[in-house]
Amino acid sequence: MTRDVIRGSRESNTDSLGKGREIGPLGSVGERQERKRGPVGCFPVLFVARAIFPSYKLYVCAGIFEHLVFHQVSLFLSLDTHKIGQREGTEMMWPAASVQNWWDEMNDSAKWQDGVFYFLCAAYSLVSAVALIQVVRIQLRVPEYGWTTQKVFHFMNFVVNGVRAVVFGFHKNVFLFRPRVFTLVLLDLPGILFFSTYTLLVLFWAEIYYQVSKSLPSDKLRIVYIIVNCGIYVIQVCIWIYLWIHDNRIVESIGSIFVAVLSFIAAVGFILYGGRLFCMLRRFPIESKGRQKKLHEVGSVAAICFTCFLVRCCVVGSSAFDTDMSLDVLNHPILDLIYYTLAEILPAALVLYVLRKLPPRRVSGQYHPIR
């Protein structure tokens, strides 16, 4: 009898428009289908319950329970336009759009911009201070050696991170410079210096490798390093001069591609010479504690630097073709935070930690002044 009553009510009811659309105890057919099309839909547990208990009463109870749960979840997902999404009739804006709204709000927020860039300023200042302390420690340990490769590396780290700290400390002025080329100079120059600083490690490893293998004089490697770096700075200065005369988006993109290519070359250099030196040390016949430390040092630094230059290559290369990936604007603070943390701050801090050991007091064949 209960089934007959329910069947009769389903056949006799019509919707508010009077078009004879079937309306059951859970609403019209269209409403039930609309609920099933939502992101929550029909829960698998209820399907299992309906399969196990074919009774129509249990079917109705399960449907009512599903409707209530879906309604509560939908209300939770549509609490506020500014939080998760918005509900307009049966339409709903889902989390993907809300994440985009959150991203845009953070980018346009002056508080977020100041917070991110002041955080970057503090982080770069800390790394710069650590590098300077290391230079002082080396000088106090071996004052008679002058400017060694290790000391030059730490001093250049101090300069690069110090310049970054100053730039981000005055970000409100830096990003609003006119002409825009001055902003590009202040943002790109530390990146080129970063390249020169860390390829100095590649030079050092190459010198050790070729000295042991006796296949190439190490003095020629230094000449190649100096010539290549001078050529890089000349090309970059030419790009800046052209942008000063003609502010051209295409030339600016070429400059970004140039930096991306340099980053890729640096990543290949770390894999090539870091891998060669690592394999050479592994083949070294004498097992000692110093050998294991050198293996760990070379392997760790090679992996860290390869990763950071690869990240730099991908992000800077993408910014050349997509303005939403641009790092030279004020209203991309979250992107700047992620990029500079992964590409410079974190790698620099890790490398300084790995290379924290001071040189021995005696003259070493692997530790010599730069002539």
C-alpha positions in Angstrom: 0.0 0.0 0.0 2.9 2.4 0.8 4.3 1.7 -2.7 0.9 2.6 -4.3 0.6 5.9 -2.4 4.1 6.9 -3.4 3.6 5.8 -7.0 0.3 7.8 -7.1 1.9 10.9 -5.7 4.8 10.7 -8.2 2.3 10.4 -11.1 0.0 13.2 -9.9 2.5 15.9 -8.8 3.6 18.5 -11.2 6.3 21.2 -10.9 5.7 24.9 -10.3 5.6 25.6 -14.0 2.7 23.2 -14.5 4.5 21.3 -17.3 3.8 17.9 -15.8 7.5 17.2 -15.0 7.7 14.2 -12.6 8.4 15.1 -9.0 9.2 12.3 -6.6 9.9 12.3 -2.9 13.4 13.5 -3.5 12.4 16.3 -6.0 12.0 16.4 -9.7 14.0 14.2 -12.1 16.0 17.3 -13.3 16.9 18.2 -9.7 18.1 14.7 -8.9 20.2 14.6 -12.1 21.5 18.1 -11.3 22.6 16.9 -7.8 24.3 13.9 -9.3 26.3 16.1 -11.8 27.8 18.1 -8.9 31.4 17.4 -7.7 30.0 15.4 -4.7 27.4 13.5 -6.7 26.1 10.1 -5.5 28.4 8.7 -2.8 29.7 5.2 -3.5 28.6 4.0 0.0 25.0 4.7 -0.9 25.2 2.7 -4.1 26.5 -0.2 -2.1 23.7 0.2 0.4 21.1 0.2 -2.4 22.6 -2.9 -3.9 22.6 -4.7 -0.5 19.2 -3.5 0.7 16.8 -3.4 -2.3 13.9 -2.4 -0.2 12.2 0.7 -1.5 12.0 2.3 2.0 15.7 1.9 2.4 16.2 3.3 -1.1 14.1 6.4 -0.1 16.0 6.8 3.2 19.4 6.5 1.5 18.3 9.1 -1.1 17.1 11.5 1.6 20.4 11.1 3.5 22.3 11.7 0.3 20.4 14.8 -0.4 21.0 16.2 3.1 24.7 15.5 3.0 25.1 16.9 -0.4 23.2 20.0 0.6 25.4 20.6 3.6 28.6 20.1 1.6 27.4 22.4 -1.1 26.6 25.1 1.6 30.1 24.6 3.0 31.7 25.0 -0.4 29.7 28.2 -1.1 30.0 30.0 2.2 31.5 33.2 0.7 32.4 34.6 -2.7 35.8 35.5 -1.4 36.5 32.2 0.3 35.7 29.1 -1.7 33.1 29.8 -4.4 29.7 31.3 -5.0 26.4 29.8 -5.5 24.0 31.3 -8.0 20.8 29.3 -8.3 22.2 25.9 -9.2 25.6 27.2 -10.5 28.7 27.1 -8.3 32.2 28.4 -8.6 34.5 25.6 -7.6 38.0 25.7 -5.8 40.0 26.1 -9.0 38.5 29.5 -9.7 38.8 30.4 -6.0 42.5 29.6 -6.0 42.9 31.9 -9.0 41.0 34.6 -7.1 43.2 34.1 -4.0 46.4 34.3 -6.2 45.2 37.6 -7.8 44.2 39.1 -4.4 47.6 38.2 -3.0 49.4 39.7 -6.0 47.5 42.9 -5.8 47.8 43.3 -2.0 50.3 45.9 -0.9 50.7 44.1 2.5 51.7 40.9 0.8 54.0 42.6 -1.6 55.8 44.4 1.3 55.8 41.2 3.4 57.3 39.0 0.7 60.0 41.4 -0.5 61.0 42.4 3.1 61.3 38.7 3.9 63.5 38.2 0.8 65.6 41.2 1.9 66.1 39.6 5.4 66.9 36.1 3.9 69.5 37.5 1.5 71.0 39.6 4.3 71.4 36.6 6.4 73.1 34.6 3.7 75.3 37.5 2.8 76.4 37.9 6.5 77.2 34.2 6.7 79.4 34.4 3.5 81.2 37.5 4.9 81.8 35.7 8.2 83.3 32.8 6.3 85.6 35.1 4.4 86.8 36.6 7.7 87.3 33.1 9.2 89.4 32.0 6.2 91.5 35.2 6.4 92.2 34.6 10.1 93.0 31.0 9.5 95.4 31.5 6.6 96.3 35.2 6.3 99.4 34.6 4.3 97.7 33.1 1.2 95.9 36.1 -0.3 92.9 35.7 -2.5 92.3 31.9 -2.9 89.6 30.3 -4.9 87.6 29.5 -1.8 87.9 33.1 -0.4 86.9 34.6 -3.8 83.8 32.3 -3.9 82.6 33.3 -0.4 83.3 37.0 -1.1 81.3 36.9 -4.3 78.5 35.2 -2.4 78.6 38.1 0.0 78.3 40.6 -2.9 75.6 38.8 -4.8 73.3 38.3 -1.7 74.1 41.8 -0.4 73.0 43.4 -3.7 69.8 41.3 -3.7 69.1 42.4 -0.1 69.4 46.1 -1.0 67.3 45.7 -4.1 64.4 44.0 -2.3 64.7 46.3 0.7 64.0 49.2 -1.6 61.6 47.3 -3.8 59.0 50.1 -3.9 61.5 52.3 -5.7 63.2 49.7 -7.7 60.1 48.4 -9.5 58.9 51.9 -10.4 62.1 53.2 -12.0 61.7 54.9 -15.3 63.0 54.0 -17.8 62.3 50.4 -17.0 65.8 49.3 -18.0 67.1 50.5 -14.6 64.8 48.0 -12.9 66.1 45.2 -15.2 69.7 46.1 -14.5 69.2 45.9 -10.7 67.3 42.6 -11.0 69.4 40.9 -13.7 72.9 42.0 -12.6 72.9 39.9 -9.4 71.7 36.9 -11.4 74.7 37.2 -13.8 77.0 37.6 -10.7 75.4 34.5 -9.3 76.3 32.6 -12.5 79.9 33.8 -12.3 80.1 32.9 -8.6 78.9 29.3 -8.8 80.7 28.5 -12.1 83.8 29.3 -10.1 83.2 26.0 -8.4 83.0 24.3 -11.8 86.3 25.9 -12.7 87.8 24.6 -9.4 86.6 21.1 -10.0 87.8 21.1 -13.6 91.2 22.2 -12.5 91.5 19.3 -10.0 90.2 16.8 -12.6 92.6 17.9 -15.4 95.5 18.2 -12.9 95.0 14.6 -11.9 94.4 13.3 -15.4 97.1 15.5 -16.8 95.1 16.0 -20.0 94.9 19.8 -20.1 96.9 22.6 -18.4 94.8 24.2 -15.6 96.0 27.7 -16.5 94.1 27.6 -19.8 90.9 26.8 -17.9 91.2 30.1 -16.0 91.7 32.0 -19.2 88.6 30.4 -20.7 86.6 31.2 -17.6 87.6 34.9 -17.7 87.0 35.2 -21.4 83.6 33.6 -21.2 82.5 35.7 -18.3 83.7 38.9 -20.0 81.8 38.0 -23.1 78.6 37.4 -21.1 78.8 40.8 -19.4 79.5 42.5 -22.7 76.4 40.9 -24.3 74.2 41.7 -21.3 75.4 45.3 -21.2 74.6 45.6 -25.0 71.0 44.3 -24.3 70.6 46.9 -21.5 71.9 49.8 -23.7 69.5 48.8 -26.5 66.6 48.7 -24.0 67.6 52.1 -22.7 67.3 53.5 -26.2 64.3 51.5 -27.4 62.1 49.8 -24.8 61.3 46.7 -26.8 59.4 43.7 -25.4 61.0 41.4 -27.9 64.6 42.4 -26.9 63.6 42.0 -23.2 62.5 38.5 -24.0 65.8 37.8 -25.8 67.6 39.0 -22.6 65.5 36.5 -20.6 66.3 33.7 -23.0 70.0 34.6 -22.8 69.9 34.2 -19.0 68.0 30.9 -19.3 70.7 29.6 -21.7 73.4 30.6 -19.3 71.6 28.8 -16.5 71.3 25.7 -18.6 75.0 25.8 -19.5 75.8 26.1 -15.7 73.6 23.1 -14.9 75.4 21.0 -17.5 78.7 22.1 -16.2 77.9 21.0 -12.7 76.7 17.6 -13.9 79.7 17.2 -16.2 82.6 18.2 -14.0 80.9 17.4 -10.7 80.1 13.9 -12.0 83.7 13.4 -13.4 85.3 14.5 -10.1 82.9 12.3 -8.1 83.6 9.2 -10.2 87.4 10.0 -10.0 87.2 10.2 -6.2 85.3 6.9 -6.0 88.0 5.2 -8.1 90.6 6.5 -5.7 92.2 3.4 -4.1 92.8 4.7 -0.6 89.8 4.4 1.8 89.9 7.3 4.2 87.5 9.6 6.1 88.7 12.6 4.1 87.8 10.8 0.8 84.3 10.1 2.0 83.9 13.7 3.0 85.0 14.9 -0.4 82.6 12.6 -2.1 79.8 13.9 0.0 80.9 17.5 -0.6 81.2 17.2 -4.4 78.1 15.1 -4.8 75.9 17.4 -2.6 77.1 20.7 -4.2 76.8 19.3 -7.7 73.2 18.1 -7.1 72.2 21.4 -5.3 73.6 23.7 -8.0 72.3 21.6 -10.9 68.8 21.8 -9.4 68.9 25.5 -8.8 70.2 26.4 -12.2 67.7 24.1 -13.9 64.9 25.8 -11.9 66.3 29.2 -13.0 66.5 28.0 -16.6 62.8 26.9 -16.7 61.3 29.9 -14.9 63.3 32.6 -16.6 62.8 30.8 -20.0 59.0 30.7 -19.4 58.9 34.4 -18.4 60.3 35.3 -21.9 57.1 34.0 -23.5 54.5 34.4 -20.7 54.0 37.8 -19.0 52.2 36.0 -16.1 55.5 34.4 -15.2 57.4 37.7 -15.2 59.8 38.3 -12.3 60.5 41.9 -13.1 57.2 43.3 -11.8 55.9 44.3 -8.4 52.6 42.5 -8.5 54.0 39.0 -8.6 55.2 38.6 -5.0 54.3 35.0 -4.5 56.0 33.9 -7.7 59.1 36.0 -6.7 59.1 34.3 -3.3 59.0 30.8 -4.7 61.5 31.5 -7.4 64.2 33.4 -5.4 63.9 30.9 -2.5 64.4 27.8 -4.7 66.8 29.3 -7.2 69.1 31.4 -5.0 68.5 31.6 -1.2 68.1 27.9 -0.4 70.9 26.7 -2.7 73.3 29.4 -1.5 72.6 28.5 2.2 73.0 24.8 1.6 76.3 25.3 -0.4 77.7 27.6 2.3 76.8 24.9 4.9 78.5 22.1 2.9 81.6 24.2 2.2 81.9 25.5 5.8 85.1 23.7 6.5 88.1 26.0 6.8 91.3 25.3 4.8 94.3 23.6 6.5 97.0 25.8 7.8 99.7 24.1 5.7 100.0 24.6 2.0 97.9 22.2 0.1 98.1 21.2 -3.6 94.4 21.8 -3.9 94.4 25.1 -2.2 96.4 27.8 -3.9 96.2 31.5 -4.5 94.7 32.9 -7.7 97.5 34.3 -9.9 
